[in-house]
């Protein structure tokens, strides 16, 4: 059985060596995720904007929530801070929700080919980042 190093430097080097493979896996998953939806990949752009609009209205207008940064806090500053929080939360939630099924959903790669399983984790993290940042 082959042993893999667990040092961060070696992990980054392996990710760099397999960057083409990881990019292909990310592309395949992003396209597969939005296949069949009415807006397609544009849904990953419109969904966060729609949520940002609703959350900004509800929390800044209806509840009159403030971050406590400044006395005359604008709704734009409120929306920017809220959007950054939504992106971080969405990425973290997606990675944690998909992690348990990571190897099971890529059985063909793990069983039939000599394949570093770290690439599946890297591709899922990057796909999560792509879907959150669009």
Secondary structure, DSSP 8 states (H G I E B T S, - for coil): -------HHHHHHHHHHTHHHHHHHHHHHHHHHHTTSSSGGGHHHHHHHHHHHHHHIIIIIIS----SS-TT--HHHHHHHHHHHHHHHHHHHHHHHHHTTTTGGGHHHHHHS---THHHHHHHHHHHHHHHH-
